[in-house]
Amino acid sequence: MPSGTRRIAVIGGGISGLAAAYFVTRMARQQGRPVRVDLFERENRPGGKFDATRKDGYIVEAGPNGFLDSKPWTLDLVRELGMEDRLLPSDQAAARRFIYSRGRLHELKASPLSFFLGGPLSVSGRLRIIGELWAQPTPRGKDTTLAEFATRRLGREALERLLDPMVSGIFAGDPRRMSLRASFPRIAELEEQYGGLTRAMLSIAAEKRKAKRRGDEVVGSSGPSGPGGVLTSFLDGVSELSDRLALHIGEGLHTGDSVNFLRRGNGGWKIITQEGEVDVDCVILATPSDVSAAILSDAAPESGAILSRIPYSPMAVVGLGYDIPDLGTPPDGFGYLIPSVEGRRILGALWTSSIFPGYRSPPGKFLLRAMVGGARDHDTPFLPDEKLVEMVRGEISATMGLSARPTFSSIVRWRKAIPLYTVGHLERVEEAEGRLPGGIVLAGNAYRGVGINDCIRESEKAARSALESLGQQGA
Ligand SMILES: Cc1cc2nc3c(=O)[nH]c(=O)nc-3n(C[C@H](O)[C@H](O)[C@H](O)COP(=O)(O)OP(=O)(O)OC[C@H]3O[C@@H](n4cnc5c(N)ncnc54)[C@H](O)[C@@H]3O)c2cc1C
């Protein structure tokens, strides 16, 4: 190592840690600063939630099945890595999304008129949505639960039959506990800026029409996966991205080496890992927040105590593969979510072979992934394998009428699948960060967004802060 080289350690090799290590290396090179980056990952493989079961010609994602192309962060990184030719946009069919309600699947239509004429809400539930125009605003600067916000603005039925399943789909969460500002910052912003969601929708549509007339490019228009953009993956699954980042980190990547805690040492930080001790100038902590709390117990106990209180939802992802001739008509669309008031035992199912036809199941087979567990069900994901598969089969039959026997199954369980941002989350995160000593930076999905795009955006910020902290130490 050339003299004057500064050392940065990244702890945790999920997408957040891998991206942070990559960004630090790239930024240091651009700034002409000699920096060595080491990444410590507990498991024997990098990627964290980016993992898949690859068996019998199936690729069953254990975690995310893609990212939305409507935000720039993942796509920019993909371009930087020269991986555009590996991208796999979801099929047009993925635009069709469903909600299971009152005994059947309802398609969610994108146009406001079709939405109003159909969907899972009763006539009175739909009429109540019009009342959104006159709803009391959330007091400025105040956080509130998603349930309180949705009931006040859209009515109880919209909360139960629209927002609740959406929250299950993104966070496996519970709207009665979750923070509006942390979980859906854009919605909070729209309410503040336009005075309500209907007003925001109308104003944005008018602005887009004006822009179109002027001949400007309209960003954020609906793609095949709905208004949020196009769900995009990689030909062989999302771990193509984590594997490529790991390659860039090279010999700085230490898998199978768990970090226990940090101590002050040698003007910087001493990392105590399962394998030994390493002295570094700066640490980026990209582990789940409860692990980060334990690692910080000596170096920053007050921050650690705040992080230790961020709850997580458990989940099981159950893949079921079918012979297409057994299906009659194969499912066509993205899949469906189930409101918790329905009292079912799965959160919903994604029709993977329809989202990425030809890339996740072998010829003649159809794959779906059912999601089990979440913030309100900590037990079902941990049923024994056989019982779990049988339970999911029963639920699939009851909700989408598919009673054929699957010829393939796979199970992945996450004890801590997704962090839950409860009311006041952002303020607590700020406080935890404010109490960190110099040279320790947080990254990861526990703080400002769980989506892949959010993780990559936050990792870039963490990398910048880490390099700045070296500057402050006189590099
Ligand atoms: C089932 C599921 C479906 C999802 N679907 C989507 C989706 O479709 N689109 C989307 O955008 N997002 C999705 N998400 C969310 C997204 O996948 C995650 O938020 C993101 O992958 C988290 O990345 P991370 O690096 O922050 O955390 P993790 O992936 O959890 O990485 C943390 C890493 O830290 C390591 N670690 C733990 N303890 C230690 C230690 N002591 N020392 C060293 N290393 C340690 C772990 O082994 C792990 O590798 C999904 C998540 C789940 C669970």
The ligand as an SDF file (V2000), in Angstrom:
LIG
                    3D

 53 58  0  0  0  0  0  0  0  0999 V2000
  -38.7320  -10.2110   -0.4420 C   0  0  0  0  0  0  0  0  0  0  0  0
  -38.2400   -8.8460   -0.8260 C   0  0  0  0  0  0  0  0  0  0  0  0
  -38.6470   -8.2900   -2.0290 C   0  0  0  0  0  0  0  0  0  0  0  0
  -38.1890   -7.0130   -2.4010 C   0  0  0  0  0  0  0  0  0  0  0  0
  -38.5590   -6.5150   -3.6180 N   0  0  0  0  0  0  0  0  0  0  0  0
  -38.0240   -5.3360   -4.0400 C   0  0  0  0  0  0  0  0  0  0  0  0
  -38.2290   -4.9020   -5.3870 C   0  0  0  0  0  0  0  0  0  0  0  0
  -38.8610   -5.5850   -6.1980 O   0  0  0  0  0  0  0  0  0  0  0  0
  -37.6690   -3.7210   -5.7520 N   0  0  0  0  0  0  0  0  0  0  0  0
  -36.9150   -2.9590   -4.9000 C   0  0  0  0  0  0  0  0  0  0  0  0
  -36.4420   -1.8810   -5.2950 O   0  0  0  0  0  0  0  0  0  0  0  0
  -36.6610   -3.3760   -3.6320 N   0  0  0  0  0  0  0  0  0  0  0  0
  -37.1920   -4.5430   -3.1960 C   0  0  0  0  0  0  0  0  0  0  0  0
  -36.9130   -5.0020   -1.9330 N   0  0  0  0  0  0  0  0  0  0  0  0
  -36.0790   -4.1690   -1.0460 C   0  0  0  0  0  0  0  0  0  0  0  0
  -34.5900   -4.2600   -1.3740 C   0  0  0  0  0  0  0  0  0  0  0  0
  -34.2810   -5.5140   -1.9020 O   0  0  0  0  0  0  0  0  0  0  0  0
  -33.7460   -4.0640   -0.1150 C   0  0  0  0  0  0  0  0  0  0  0  0
  -34.1500   -2.8910    0.5660 O   0  0  0  0  0  0  0  0  0  0  0  0
  -32.2510   -3.9570   -0.4370 C   0  0  0  0  0  0  0  0  0  0  0  0
  -31.8190   -5.0360   -1.2040 O   0  0  0  0  0  0  0  0  0  0  0  0
  -31.4640   -3.8640    0.8800 C   0  0  0  0  0  0  0  0  0  0  0  0
  -30.0940   -3.7730    0.6220 O   0  0  0  0  0  0  0  0  0  0  0  0
  -29.0650   -3.4460    1.7910 P   0  0  0  0  0  0  0  0  0  0  0  0
  -27.7190   -3.5990    1.2350 O   0  0  0  0  0  0  0  0  0  0  0  0
  -29.4270   -2.1320    2.3990 O   0  0  0  0  0  0  0  0  0  0  0  0
  -29.3690   -4.5380    2.9140 O   0  0  0  0  0  0  0  0  0  0  0  0
  -29.1030   -6.1160    2.8790 P   0  0  0  0  0  0  0  0  0  0  0  0
  -29.3350   -6.6650    1.5260 O   0  0  0  0  0  0  0  0  0  0  0  0
  -29.9040   -6.6660    4.0040 O   0  0  0  0  0  0  0  0  0  0  0  0
  -27.5380   -6.2380    3.1910 O   0  0  0  0  0  0  0  0  0  0  0  0
  -26.9970   -6.1780    4.4710 C   0  0  0  0  0  0  0  0  0  0  0  0
  -25.7590   -7.0720    4.4580 C   0  0  0  0  0  0  0  0  0  0  0  0
  -25.0920   -6.9870    5.7300 O   0  0  0  0  0  0  0  0  0  0  0  0
  -24.5610   -8.2720    6.0130 C   0  0  0  0  0  0  0  0  0  0  0  0
  -24.2660   -8.3640    7.4500 N   0  0  0  0  0  0  0  0  0  0  0  0
  -25.1370   -8.5370    8.4840 C   0  0  0  0  0  0  0  0  0  0  0  0
  -24.4640   -8.5600    9.6530 N   0  0  0  0  0  0  0  0  0  0  0  0
  -23.1510   -8.3990    9.3650 C   0  0  0  0  0  0  0  0  0  0  0  0
  -21.9580   -8.2990   10.1630 C   0  0  0  0  0  0  0  0  0  0  0  0
  -22.0100   -8.3920   11.5070 N   0  0  0  0  0  0  0  0  0  0  0  0
  -20.7720   -8.1300    9.5340 N   0  0  0  0  0  0  0  0  0  0  0  0
  -20.7060   -8.0430    8.1690 C   0  0  0  0  0  0  0  0  0  0  0  0
  -21.8040   -8.1230    7.3870 N   0  0  0  0  0  0  0  0  0  0  0  0
  -23.0050   -8.2800    7.9660 C   0  0  0  0  0  0  0  0  0  0  0  0
  -25.6710   -9.2110    5.5670 C   0  0  0  0  0  0  0  0  0  0  0  0
  -25.2060  -10.5370    5.4050 O   0  0  0  0  0  0  0  0  0  0  0  0
  -26.0980   -8.5550    4.2500 C   0  0  0  0  0  0  0  0  0  0  0  0
  -25.3550   -9.0440    3.1520 O   0  0  0  0  0  0  0  0  0  0  0  0
  -37.3310   -6.2800   -1.5390 C   0  0  0  0  0  0  0  0  0  0  0  0
  -36.9180   -6.8540   -0.3160 C   0  0  0  0  0  0  0  0  0  0  0  0
  -37.3600   -8.1260    0.0330 C   0  0  0  0  0  0  0  0  0  0  0  0
  -36.8830   -8.7390    1.3210 C   0  0  0  0  0  0  0  0  0  0  0  0
  1  2  1  0
  2  3  1  0
  2 52  2  0
  3  4  2  0
  4  5  1  0
  4 50  1  0
  5  6  2  0
  6  7  1  0
  6 13  1  0
  7  8  2  0
  7  9  1  0
  9 10  1  0
 10 11  2  0
 10 12  1  0
 12 13  2  0
 13 14  1  0
 14 15  1  0
 14 50  1  0
 15 16  1  0
 16 17  1  0
 16 18  1  0
 18 19  1  0
 18 20  1  0
 20 21  1  0
 20 22  1  0
 22 23  1  0
 23 24  1  0
 24 25  2  0
 24 26  1  0
 24 27  1  0
 27 28  1  0
 28 29  2  0
 28 30  1  0
 28 31  1  0
 31 32  1  0
 32 33  1  0
 33 34  1  0
 33 48  1  0
 34 35  1  0
 35 36  1  0
 35 46  1  0
 36 37  1  0
 36 45  1  0
 37 38  2  0
 38 39  1  0
 39 40  1  0
 39 45  2  0
 40 41  1  0
 40 42  2  0
 42 43  1  0
 43 44  2  0
 44 45  1  0
 46 47  1  0
 46 48  1  0
 48 49  1  0
 50 51  2  0
 51 52  1  0
 52 53  1  0
M  END
$$$$
